[in-house]
Amino acid sequence: MQKYVPFYLWGMAPLFGLVMSPQLLLAQVVKPQEVKFETIDKVMIKGSFYPATRGKSPVVMILHEFGGNRKEAEWDLLARDIQQQCGFAVLTFDFRGHGDSTTVDPTIFWNVASNVATFRPNQTRDKITYKDIPGKGYYPMLINDIAAAKQFLDQQNDAGNCNVSNLVIIGSKESAALGSLFIAKAWTMINFVPNPFGIGAIQSQKRPWVGQDCKCAVWLSMPDDLMNIKVSSWLRMDQVRDRVPMAFFYGKSDITAAKGAQEAMRWLKNNPLTRERAVPSKLSGKALLTNKQTREEICTYISKVIEKQGNDAWLERKNEFPLQWYSVKQYYPRVP
């Protein structure tokens, strides 16, 4: 196996001067704001938005593990470190059926075949829980939650609270695989806008949908596959491989995550900003964040990539990219 130099040995002392600058550490840190937004199939998603310490900064989207929630201590620690050390804004949110994201509009949600086939509605039909999801067959539907979070960040961008043209996505375990799928899909999704003549919709080719907004990603203990489809099959796309640097963190004792990272590195290793990091730990997933050094390495990595990737200028979105529908069948045709 090819050996990769640990992040803290990259010879990046000048960068640490940027990330850990006294100005940022002394800046007044604003407490996270409780926010909410709807998915295209009308799930009310609850989240926490950590404002940046400077205006129109890059923004980080954090995806929690399946069965977890945004308020777990590990995610809050990472979000606050990114906010304080990098000066970036951060959005954490609960996936559908998790944490506080349990309310749905029954008139819309229960008209979706994948939802009906998965959830057992309670008597009021306006609540769902992840405990009703029998297996991983429903996981791709959660990409609708990521898409809704991206649209929320577009709105925050227009309000001057962040610069969504410099987006970082961080995920753990299955959510890392979902985040990879979302990024890959973002480069190929065609944007549709209302037809000015009033009939249907037309394609807009102004720019790739949100793919070019994704400046980098950090994956914790990412699996090798999701529902027997190789995650690397999404990552090997030319645009993803060449334009979205990624860092793969995993515990040295985590054989499954090591396999996933090494398979991904087969395709991504030629990107000079992509890294593999085997942490000397028996921990996996979000538990890796209990180590302060790991959190600092993540902060250093995303700051380095944003600096190297050009830190794109702020651009008003005006809801340029409305929500698109993601269905399980797009990826797994035999799943209802």
N, C-alpha and C positions, 0 to 999 in steps of 0.2 A: 504494500500500500504506500502511495506517495505521502511523504511527510509534509505537513504545513506548519509554518512558523506561527507560534501563538501570537495573538493580537498584541499583547503587551510587549513584544519584542520586535515590532515592525520598524523601530527607529522613528517613532512618530512623536518625539518630544515636543516639536513646535505645535502639533495638533492638540496635544494635551493642554498646551498653554491657551489654546482657543477654547476648548471644551470646558476647562476648569477655571476660566478667567474669574478674577475677583469680582468684576463688574456683574457677571451673571450670578455668581453665588450670593452677592449682596442685594441683587434685585428683589423687589417685593414679589413674592410668589403668590399668585392668586389661587384660591381654593377651587377645586373642580366644581363645575356647574352641572346640575342634573338636567338632562335633555331627553327629548323623545322625538321619534320620527316613524313614519309608516312604511311598510314594505308594499310592493305592488299587489300582493294578495291580502293586504290589510291586516298585518300583524303590527301591533304597537310595540316598537322597540324602545327600550329605555337604555340610556347611556350616561356616561360622565365625560364632560369635556374639560380638559385641563388647558386653560389659556396659555398662550406663549408669553415669555417674559419680554418679547419685543414683537411689534406688529408685523403682520404679513410674513410670518416665519414659515419654514417647512412644518409639516404636520405628520404625526404618526398615528396609524390605526392599529389597535391591538385586538387580536382575536383570541378569546379564551378557549380552553379545552372543552370538549363535549362533556356535559355533566357538571361543569363548573359555572362560574359567573364572574362578572367584571369586578366585583368588590372583594375578591380574594386578595389577601395581603400581598402576594407576590406581584400581582399586576399593578397594584397601587404603588408599591415600592418602585417598580420599573417606570411607571408613568411619571412619578414625581422626580425621579433621577433624570429622565429625559427632559422634563420641563425645566429643571433647575440647571443641569449641567450643559445641555445642548441649547436651551432657549427655545425649543420647539413646542408647538401645541400638540396635545395628545387626545385621542378619542378612544375610550373603551366602551363597549356596549354588550348587553346580554343577547345571545342568540335566542331565537324563538323558542318558547317553552322553558327557558332558563331564567334564573334570577327574577327580575321584575318584568321581563318581556313575555307575559302570559296572556295578555288580552288580545282578542281578535274581533274583527267585524264579521259576525256570523253570516251576513248576507253575501259576502264576497268569499271569505276564507273557505267555507264549506262547499263552494262551487268548483274547487280545484281538486281534480281526481287524486293527486298524490296526497293531499291533506286528508281527504275522506278515507283513503286506503290506509292511512297511518294512525291518525289520532282517534281516540274514543272520547267524543265530546261529553261534557257533564250536562246536567239538566238545563243550564242556562245557555250552553253552546257558545259562550263567549270567552272561555278559558281553555288553555292548552298547557301541557307539561311535557318535558322531554322524556319523562318516565313512561309515556305511552308509545315512544318510538321503539319498536321491537329490534331493530338492527341498523346497519349502516346504509341500507338502501335509500333512506330518506336524506342522507347527508347533503347531496348536491342542492337540495332545495334551500339550504342555509346560505347559498350564494346570493339569494335574493336579499338576505339580511345585510350582507357585505355591500351589495349594490346600493341599498337604501342608505347605509352609512356613508358611502362615497357621495351620494347626492346631498346628504346633510352637510358634509364637508364642503361641497360646492357652494352651499348657501352661506356657510361660515366664511368661506373665501370672499364672497361678494360683500360680506359685512366687514371685511378688513381684519378678521380675526386669525387668519392663517393664509398660507399660499399653497393651495392644493396642487399646483403645478410641480411641487416638490413633496411627493407623498411617499411615506415609508410604511410598509405593512409588516407586522410582527405577529406570528402565530405559533401554536404549540400542538404537537401531535396531529390529530385529525384536522384541526383548524389550520395547521400549516399546509396540509395537502389541499384543503379547500381554498386557502389563500393563493396557492400556486395555480390552481385551476382558474380562479377568478382573474389573476393577472394574465394568464394565457388567453382567456376568453376576451379580456378587455382589448387585446391587440387585434382581434378579428371581428368583433361585434360591429355591425353597420348601424349607424345612428339614423333613426327615422324622425322626420319632422312633419308637422301638418302640411298638407298640400294647399298651396295658396289659392287653388281653384276650388277647394272645398270637397274634393273627392279623395278619400283614403289618405295615404301618407306617401311621402317620397323619401328617398335616401339622401342623406347629407354626407358629403365627403370633405367637410371642412378640415378634419384632422382625425387621426385614430381616436377611438372612443375615449377610454381612460388609460390605455396602455402606456402612453408616453408620460403620463403623470406619475407613474410608479417608478421612482428613482432607485429604490432598492428594497430588499426584504430580509428579514431575519427569522429563521425557523428553528424552533427548539424541538429536538427529538422527533423530527419529521419521519413518518413511516415510508417504507419503500413503495407501498401501493395503497390505493383506496378502492375497496370493492373489486379487488383483483385487477385493477388497471394501474399500470406503473405511473407514479407521479412524474417520473423523469420524461414520460411521453409528452407532458405539457411543457416542461421546462426546456426541452430541446428545440422548441420553436426558435427560428432565427432571431426574431425581435426580442424574445425573452432572454435567450442565451447571450446575445450581444449587448443588450441595452438595459437589463435589469440585474445588477449585481446582487448576489445573495450570500448570506453567511449562515452556515449550518452548525448549530451548537448541539452537542449531545454528551452524555456521560460516558466515560470510557468503558464502563461495564454494561452499557445498554447496547446489546448486540443488534437489536432490531433497528434502532435509530442510527447506529453506525452504518448498517447496510443501506438505509435510505440516503444518508448523506453521501456515502461513497459512490452509490449509483448515480446520484445527481451530479456529483463532481466529475464523473466521466464525461458529461456533456458540457459542463459549465466551467471547467478548470482553465480554459483559455481566456476567460474574462479576467483581466488583471485585478479586478476589485472583488472577485468572488472568493470566499474563504470557507474552510472547514475547520472547526474547532472542537477537539475532543477534550472536554473538561475532566480533570482528574476527580471524578465523583461517581458514586453509585446512583445518584439521583437522576431523574428524567423529567422532561417537560417543564412546567412552570416551577417545579421545585428547584431547578437549576438557578433560579433567580434569587434564592435565599442567600447565595454567595455574592457579596458586594462586588468582588472583582469581576464576576461574569456580567453584572449589570453595567459596570464601568466599561468593559470591553464592548458591549453593545452600543453604549453611548458614543464611544470613540469611533466605532465602525460606521455608524450611520452619519456622524458628522463628517468623517473623512469622505464618504461616498457623495454626500450632498455637495461638499466642496469640489470634488473632482468632476462631478456630473454637470457642473455649470450653474447650479442654483438658479433655475429658470425664473424669469421675471414674472411678477404677479399678473394674472390675466382674469378679467371679469368673466364670469360664466353665464349669468342670466338664464339659468336652467337650460343651458345649451344641450345637455345630455340627459334627457328625461329617463326615468326608470325603464329598463328593458326586462322582459320576462325570461327567467331561467327555469327550465323544467328538468326533472330527473331524466326524462326520456332523451334530452339533448345529449346526454353522456352515457346513459345506460338504457337503450331502447327496450329491453325486456322487463324493465321495472315499471309497475303501474304508476 
